[in-house]
Amino acid sequence: MLKPRSPEQHEFDHVVDFLNHQLRADSTWPINSEYPTALTPSNIHNMSIIEEGGSILSHALIKPIITKTPYAIYKIGAIGSVVTDPSHRQQGLSTLNMQNCLAKATAQDCDLLMLWTDKTEFYQKFGFELAGFEQTYVIDKPLPTRSENIRIVKGTQVDPQALLKLYSQHSVASVRTLDEVQQYLKIPNANVYTAWSNTNQLLAYAVDGKGADLQTFIHEWAGQIDALLDIVSHVVKTENQPYHLMVPQHAKNLRKVLDDLQVFSHRGFLAMIRIHNFEAIATKVKKAFRAEGYDQIVLEKQHGQIVFGYGQDLYTLDEEADLAKILFGPATIDEMTFIKPETRKVLAAILPLPLWVWGWDSI
Ligand SMILES: CC(C)(COP(=O)(O)OP(=O)(O)OC[C@H]1O[C@@H](n2cnc3c(N)ncnc32)[C@H](O)[C@@H]1OP(=O)(O)O)[C@@H](O)C(=O)NCCC(=O)NCCS
């Protein structure tokens, strides 16, 4: 019987060859250069392959990401590069690799799992649900200039420390090392733009494109709003085409500026999300409510059902997948009219919880 397992170190190149062949047949760069922190020998224990007679038939991987948010720190397992050779599909191989990734997530104490896919039905079977928010602004013409005396530069000759310093000011961000930023700067088919003051201070940066994905989508940015929007305008002007700025729901100031400028936007989901460790998530959510003074918050499992509410006013949910939508959106507490108004008010004080994965980390 075919069994999923982690590749051996000496099999790493073989795995990359398999993934290049399956997923990047038309690319001039190897797929591991797009995901340098996930598809790397140091993450090989988090890869899962099914192999027969020396040929790899199927692969999936998980990459743990520690993400800080205002209310909690989450260990998120990002799952990606899920693929089976076409001649071996529909035989349960990806299911086995997914189960192996879920077991790895448990062994590494992941709270949440995330993945980005258009095959939603396949992943719903594993408890993933489209959840969270992602607001995409379509900038189809340059916006009014906002800052004076700034210099915008295209290129990756930037001190990673300076990028990291701006990035770490985000309220929701993964923990990144300097080395990781250095590796992200080398991702092919990506453009890095930076805005500098007249005293050569880095004011903002923006990145569009990432290997085969996200062309004209600015998926990674940080810094001052004015300088960021000047970068975006500069890019729209110099590249002479519309760009898409991907913005978290909780970036309220930036969204207000863009909305006031009447920039068209559409709302999507952050990812397919699975609550992987219910107890850990429940503890973090309850702590967030208590920190705001709501000490009678209830979120627990009873007889296989999720019970939530405030004080004596309790409600039940059958599916953890529904909980992801309540905790991280897009469900809003206000639309849950079956909940008493006073309880809705308490829940809406915290929910939906801010959650985001910046583009360089997505896999
Ligand atoms: C999506 C993909 C990864 C699935 O791989 P797979 O190995 O065929 O997956 P499985 O065999 O485990 O499951 C596929 C289907 O076969 C069914 N199946 C599972 N075991 C089976 C078995 N023993 N016999 C027959 N069918 C089976 C599953 O229920 C599933 O049904 P669904 O299509 O209705 O969801 C594969 O189609 C693929 O590589 N696609 C291209 C790459 C891609 O798009 N990857 C996703 C990027 S995130």
Ligand as a Chemical Component Dictionary entry (heavy atoms), coordinates in Angstrom:
data_LIG
# 
_chem_comp.id                   LIG 
_chem_comp.type                 NON-POLYMER 
_chem_comp.pdbx_formal_charge   0 
_chem_comp.three_letter_code    LIG 
# 
loop_
_chem_comp_atom.comp_id 
_chem_comp_atom.atom_id 
_chem_comp_atom.alt_atom_id 
_chem_comp_atom.type_symbol 
_chem_comp_atom.charge 
_chem_comp_atom.model_Cartn_x 
_chem_comp_atom.model_Cartn_y 
_chem_comp_atom.model_Cartn_z 
_chem_comp_atom.pdbx_ordinal 
LIG C1  C1  C 0 -6.483  18.509 -6.654  1  
LIG C2  C2  C 0 -5.520  17.335 -6.661  2  
LIG C3  C3  C 0 -4.316  17.734 -5.835  3  
LIG C4  C4  C 0 -6.196  16.096 -6.049  4  
LIG O1  O1  O 0 -5.246  15.031 -6.008  5  
LIG P1  P1  P 0 -5.737  13.503 -5.985  6  
LIG O2  O2  O 0 -4.559  12.680 -5.614  7  
LIG O3  O3  O 0 -6.463  13.187 -7.212  8  
LIG O4  O4  O 0 -6.714  13.587 -4.740  9  
LIG P2  P2  P 0 -7.572  12.383 -4.123  10 
LIG O5  O5  O 0 -7.491  11.199 -5.003  11 
LIG O6  O6  O 0 -7.179  12.223 -2.719  12 
LIG O7  O7  O 0 -8.987  13.033 -4.160  13 
LIG C5  C5  C 0 -9.541  13.431 -5.431  14 
LIG C6  C6  C 0 -10.932 12.886 -5.541  15 
LIG O8  O8  O 0 -10.875 11.489 -5.649  16 
LIG C7  C7  C 0 -11.687 10.917 -4.634  17 
LIG N1  N1  N 0 -11.009 9.714  -4.138  18 
LIG C8  C8  C 0 -10.292 9.598  -3.011  19 
LIG N2  N2  N 0 -9.850  8.339  -2.880  20 
LIG C9  C9  C 0 -10.276 7.675  -3.943  21 
LIG C10 C10 C 0 -10.115 6.343  -4.364  22 
LIG N3  N3  N 0 -9.419  5.447  -3.654  23 
LIG N4  N4  N 0 -10.688 5.998  -5.527  24 
LIG C11 C11 C 0 -11.383 6.893  -6.262  25 
LIG N5  N5  N 0 -11.554 8.181  -5.896  26 
LIG C12 C12 C 0 -11.016 8.549  -4.755  27 
LIG C13 C13 C 0 -11.735 11.957 -3.568  28 
LIG O9  O9  O 0 -12.907 11.797 -2.780  29 
LIG C14 C14 C 0 -11.747 13.211 -4.340  30 
LIG O10 O10 O 0 -13.061 13.515 -4.782  31 
LIG P3  P3  P 0 -13.459 15.009 -5.253  32 
LIG O11 O11 O 0 -12.710 15.280 -6.530  33 
LIG O12 O12 O 0 -14.920 14.909 -5.442  34 
LIG O13 O13 O 0 -13.035 15.958 -4.172  35 
LIG C15 C15 C 0 -5.109  16.942 -8.096  36 
LIG O14 O14 O 0 -6.229  16.958 -8.909  37 
LIG C16 C16 C 0 -4.061  17.838 -8.704  38 
LIG O15 O15 O 0 -2.863  17.579 -8.567  39 
LIG N6  N6  N 0 -4.482  18.917 -9.392  40 
LIG C17 C17 C 0 -3.566  19.829 -10.043 41 
LIG C18 C18 C 0 -2.802  20.632 -9.051  42 
LIG C19 C19 C 0 -3.697  21.474 -8.186  43 
LIG O16 O16 O 0 -4.569  22.128 -8.669  44 
LIG N7  N7  N 0 -3.410  21.488 -6.886  45 
LIG C20 C20 C 0 -4.143  22.238 -5.934  46 
LIG C21 C21 C 0 -3.363  23.431 -5.612  47 
LIG S1  S1  S 0 -3.715  23.945 -3.971  48 
# 
loop_
_chem_comp_bond.comp_id 
_chem_comp_bond.atom_id_1 
_chem_comp_bond.atom_id_2 
_chem_comp_bond.value_order 
_chem_comp_bond.pdbx_ordinal 
LIG C1  C2  SING 1  
LIG C2  C3  SING 2  
LIG C2  C4  SING 3  
LIG C2  C15 SING 4  
LIG C4  O1  SING 5  
LIG O1  P1  SING 6  
LIG P1  O2  DOUB 7  
LIG P1  O3  SING 8  
LIG P1  O4  SING 9  
LIG O4  P2  SING 10 
LIG P2  O5  DOUB 11 
LIG P2  O6  SING 12 
LIG P2  O7  SING 13 
LIG O7  C5  SING 14 
LIG C5  C6  SING 15 
LIG C6  O8  SING 16 
LIG C6  C14 SING 17 
LIG O8  C7  SING 18 
LIG C7  N1  SING 19 
LIG C7  C13 SING 20 
LIG N1  C8  SING 21 
LIG N1  C12 SING 22 
LIG C8  N2  DOUB 23 
LIG N2  C9  SING 24 
LIG C9  C10 SING 25 
LIG C9  C12 DOUB 26 
LIG C10 N3  SING 27 
LIG C10 N4  DOUB 28 
LIG N4  C11 SING 29 
LIG C11 N5  DOUB 30 
LIG N5  C12 SING 31 
LIG C13 O9  SING 32 
LIG C13 C14 SING 33 
LIG C14 O10 SING 34 
LIG O10 P3  SING 35 
LIG P3  O11 DOUB 36 
LIG P3  O12 SING 37 
LIG P3  O13 SING 38 
LIG C15 O14 SING 39 
LIG C15 C16 SING 40 
LIG C16 O15 DOUB 41 
LIG C16 N6  SING 42 
LIG N6  C17 SING 43 
LIG C17 C18 SING 44 
LIG C18 C19 SING 45 
LIG C19 O16 DOUB 46 
LIG C19 N7  SING 47 
LIG N7  C20 SING 48 
LIG C20 C21 SING 49 
LIG C21 S1  SING 50 
# 
